[in-house]
């Protein structure tokens, strides 16, 4: 297994820069997820690591070896795509063995590798079947099996679950995670699915327009987003953002929005020193807002819309012209237009510079 290093990797397609100077150090055995909206450069980054796309500039090292200008076949990596075309006329065994035959592995070696991979993936009883006799999830496992038998230094996966239905997707996600725990192989995994990113990644890289926004643990990406883009891209519904004015007198600090004024923690003094004005953007996760007057920051809100999701309700409120969403239990009873107090614990607040949109800390 191996570590993977990208150093100032850039990709231009004509006048379009798809990936801007990406530097990433992926540790041995890490499961790194590239997450971002469509067109942000995730696939292009992965394809450059695989050698399927030339880099415009920068370098790529796998296991300490400079592979920047090597052919894909010489990089010792295996790639699993969204469209895992299996050979329809071949059995599961033959599909998994095919790549090894091409590479002229011995018959005994091929048998051992296919046997090991099929045990890991629970395909042992299906080896004689052809792809059309398999379910979508089983086919995807065969595609994974083809990658595993290569015993590569690293796995590259591009949305491998996106062709599966929701239930199978959840099941295969869990299987993939177990597989990683068992094989410990360095993996780079592209997705735009936040749940996959949060549950599988040892670290997540959030990208936007070819630029890395944050590289961090799922926990930090969620609770300490580096900027407003990450705050609102990760989380469903996204983090609420409320622009407030800061007021201070001695050691006392308040936030003001419209006609409302509320007390703020003393760490605000430290934030004020980082700002060019007294305006700041306050970020609050929908689940951190509760209804009532618990200790913390209190906002007065009026209910605008309620959505029931079965297991919970989303309450859309207005606070001085800004819409905030609150997660509430499904038995929440309230009326449109009703006014209420919303409360958030001070340690749950994030503050962003309204100009740079960066997290203040
Ligand atoms: P998605 O989630 O939709 O797959 P992505 O984040 O993987 O998106 P990329 O496929 O890497 O994004 O594309 C990044 C940018 O590069 C996009 O603007 C895309 O249009 C552009 N691009 C990708 N491949 C090419 C190409 N072969 N020629 C020209 N432009 C390309």
Boltz pocket constraint, residues with backbone or C-beta under 6 A from the ligand:
constraints:
  - pocket:
      binder: B
      contacts: [[A, 13], [A, 16], [A, 17], [A, 18], [A, 36], [A, 37], [A, 38], [A, 39], [A, 40], [A, 41], [A, 42], [A, 43], [A, 44], [A, 45], [A, 192]]
      max_distance: 6.0
